[in-house]
């Protein structure tokens, strides 16, 4: 997998700046940002179909639907760590309110353990979600995002590259947060554009892996 190529790919398009600006601006608007997500998914489909080109900014309704469906897929996957946190974290908090010192200490320890477990489960599920997106968009079928045997087989066949992609997502995400937090106002604006650009990079890599 040529990861260097992935980071340069969006700039091959003569209108790449315009396309990134549109995607970044749309990503700022709640609900409307599903269109930007859908755009990245259309790029993912292009790469899967061996079409190395950025999509055009047209058919906004179709992009919105793709982005919305992807959000629903993520929401369903993330129900598992959410339930763990709400149920077991809630029990730990209730334990703290029983009044005794032992209960308070036990509740705090329990809350820490539940938090750690929730974090680890979130990381594991977050590892699976990109391939679930790819399977959904490849088949244009919502149910394909939950064909676990296919998803795990695809991950297994490309495990090293897939792990690198996941690390890239984490590292670039941290870079975006750093830019937004260190440079007042201008940093936030830069981070928004960089973040959308990285989404295009992720889509390219995921399409090649798939």
VMD Tcl script that draws the C-alpha trace (Angstrom):
set ca {
  {0.00 0.00 0.00}
  {1.45 3.36 -1.08}
  {0.51 5.60 1.84}
  {2.54 8.52 0.49}
  {0.45 8.41 -2.67}
  {-2.71 8.48 -0.54}
  {-1.76 11.80 1.06}
  {-0.99 13.39 -2.32}
  {-3.92 11.91 -4.25}
  {-6.55 14.65 -3.67}
  {-4.22 17.26 -5.19}
  {-4.28 15.44 -8.55}
  {-7.65 17.01 -9.24}
  {-7.24 20.46 -10.85}
  {-10.19 21.71 -8.75}
  {-9.11 20.04 -5.53}
  {-8.91 23.26 -3.50}
  {-12.45 24.23 -4.46}
  {-13.74 20.74 -3.68}
  {-12.00 20.63 -0.29}
  {-13.27 24.10 0.60}
  {-16.87 23.11 -0.20}
  {-16.57 19.91 1.83}
  {-14.97 21.70 4.78}
  {-17.62 24.44 4.85}
  {-20.48 21.93 4.65}
  {-18.90 19.86 7.42}
  {-19.31 22.83 9.76}
  {-23.10 22.75 9.59}
  {-24.93 20.20 11.76}
  {-27.05 17.70 9.78}
  {-25.83 19.28 6.53}
  {-22.42 17.78 7.34}
  {-23.85 14.39 6.31}
  {-23.32 15.66 2.74}
  {-19.57 15.97 3.34}
  {-19.49 12.48 4.84}
  {-21.42 11.20 1.82}
  {-18.89 12.87 -0.49}
  {-16.04 10.97 1.19}
  {-18.03 7.75 0.83}
  {-18.53 8.43 -2.88}
  {-14.75 8.79 -3.19}
  {-14.38 5.49 -1.35}
  {-16.70 3.87 -3.93}
  {-14.70 5.42 -6.76}
  {-11.47 3.92 -5.42}
  {-13.11 0.52 -4.91}
  {-14.23 0.70 -8.56}
  {-10.66 1.66 -9.62}
  {-11.66 5.25 -10.49}
  {-8.97 7.41 -8.92}
  {-10.80 10.73 -9.07}
  {-12.56 13.05 -6.65}
  {-16.35 13.08 -7.11}
  {-18.07 16.21 -8.35}
  {-20.12 18.34 -5.99}
  {-23.50 17.41 -7.44}
  {-26.50 15.28 -6.40}
  {-26.38 16.60 -2.85}
  {-29.41 14.55 -1.86}
  {-27.65 11.28 -2.65}
  {-24.60 12.35 -0.70}
  {-26.76 13.35 2.25}
  {-28.45 9.93 2.31}
  {-25.11 8.09 2.17}
  {-23.76 10.20 5.02}
  {-26.91 9.71 7.09}
  {-26.83 5.94 6.60}
  {-23.16 5.87 7.62}
  {-24.02 7.83 10.77}
  {-26.75 5.30 11.61}
  {-24.27 2.46 11.08}
  {-21.80 4.11 13.48}
  {-24.59 4.78 16.00}
  {-25.63 1.11 16.02}
  {-22.05 -0.10 16.44}
  {-21.42 2.36 19.26}
  {-24.51 1.23 21.18}
  {-22.39 -1.51 22.76}
  {-19.87 0.73 24.60}
  {-22.66 3.21 25.36}
  {-24.73 0.54 27.07}
  {-21.69 -0.67 29.04}
  {-21.01 2.85 30.28}
  {-24.62 3.74 31.10}
  {-25.50 0.47 32.86}
  {-22.31 -0.38 34.75}
  {-21.15 3.20 35.17}
  {-24.57 4.04 36.53}
  {-24.36 1.18 39.04}
  {-20.96 2.45 40.22}
  {-22.35 5.95 40.72}
  {-25.35 4.59 42.64}
  {-22.94 2.64 44.86}
  {-21.14 5.89 45.72}
  {-24.40 7.41 46.97}
  {-25.04 4.70 49.55}
  {-23.09 6.85 52.00}
  {-20.31 4.71 53.50}
  {-16.64 5.46 52.83}
  {-16.12 1.93 51.52}
  {-19.00 2.38 49.06}
  {-17.60 5.67 47.80}
  {-14.14 4.19 47.26}
  {-15.65 1.08 45.65}
  {-17.83 3.24 43.41}
  {-14.87 5.35 42.28}
  {-12.78 2.25 41.54}
  {-15.71 0.65 39.73}
  {-16.27 3.79 37.67}
  {-12.61 3.79 36.66}
  {-12.74 0.14 35.62}
  {-15.96 0.66 33.65}
  {-14.42 3.71 31.97}
  {-11.35 1.71 30.95}
  {-13.45 -1.18 29.62}
  {-15.69 1.24 27.72}
  {-12.64 2.92 26.20}
  {-11.12 -0.39 25.08}
  {-14.41 -1.64 23.61}
  {-14.80 1.70 21.80}
  {-11.32 1.31 20.29}
  {-12.09 -2.24 19.14}
  {-15.43 -1.29 17.58}
  {-13.89 1.83 16.06}
  {-11.36 -0.50 14.41}
  {-14.18 -2.41 12.69}
  {-16.32 0.54 11.57}
  {-14.21 1.70 8.55}
  {-14.51 -1.74 6.94}
  {-18.22 -1.78 7.75}
  {-18.52 1.53 5.86}
  {-16.59 0.09 2.93}
  {-18.79 -3.01 2.78}
  {-21.91 -0.84 2.91}
  {-20.76 1.46 0.12}
  {-19.37 -1.35 -2.04}
  {-22.74 -3.12 -2.10}
  {-24.87 0.01 -1.63}
  {-26.68 -2.05 0.99}
  {-27.23 -1.05 4.63}
  {-27.22 -4.69 5.75}
  {-23.75 -5.20 4.27}
  {-22.34 -3.07 7.11}
  {-23.29 -5.90 9.48}
  {-22.10 -8.90 7.47}
  {-19.48 -9.62 10.08}
  {-17.94 -12.67 8.38}
  {-17.22 -10.61 5.24}
  {-15.96 -7.64 7.24}
  {-13.60 -9.72 9.42}
  {-12.33 -11.62 6.38}
  {-11.50 -8.37 4.59}
  {-9.70 -7.05 7.69}
  {-7.77 -10.31 8.08}
  {-6.67 -10.31 4.43}
  {-5.23 -6.79 4.74}
  {-4.49 -6.67 8.45}
  {-1.18 -4.78 8.46}
  {-2.36 -2.04 6.08}
  {-5.65 -1.79 7.95}
  {-3.82 -1.33 11.26}
  {-1.69 1.40 9.69}
  {-4.85 3.13 8.46}
  {-6.32 3.04 11.97}
  {-3.12 4.55 13.39}
  {-3.17 7.24 10.68}
  {-6.75 8.12 11.65}
  {-5.78 8.43 15.32}
  {-2.58 10.43 14.68}
  {-4.08 12.81 12.10}
  {-7.09 13.31 14.35}
  {-4.74 14.34 17.15}
  {-2.95 16.73 14.77}
  {-6.25 18.39 13.83}
  {-7.19 18.81 17.49}
  {-3.73 20.23 18.25}
  {-3.98 22.80 15.43}
  {-7.47 23.85 16.55}
  {-6.46 24.23 20.19}
  {-3.05 25.91 19.84}
  {-3.81 28.62 17.26}
  {-6.78 30.85 18.23}
  {-9.54 31.22 15.60}
  {-7.23 30.75 12.58}
  {-6.21 27.34 13.93}
  {-9.84 26.25 14.04}
  {-10.38 27.32 10.43}
  {-7.22 25.53 9.28}
  {-8.18 22.42 11.26}
  {-11.58 22.23 9.54}
  {-10.02 22.21 6.07}
  {-7.23 19.82 7.07}
  {-9.76 17.48 8.68}
  {-11.84 17.20 5.50}
  {-8.69 16.69 3.43}
  {-7.72 13.82 5.75}
  {-11.19 12.30 5.21}
  {-10.35 12.08 1.50}
  {-7.03 10.44 2.35}
  {-8.79 7.88 4.58}
  {-11.29 7.12 1.80}
  {-8.48 6.54 -0.69}
  {-6.61 4.18 1.65}
  {-9.76 2.31 2.66}
  {-10.77 1.89 -0.98}
  {-7.35 0.47 -1.87}
  {-7.43 -1.90 1.10}
  {-10.94 -3.08 0.20}
}
mol new
graphics top color blue
foreach p $ca { graphics top sphere $p radius 0.5 }
foreach p [lrange $ca 0 end-1] q [lrange $ca 1 end] { graphics top cylinder $p $q radius 0.2 }
display resetview
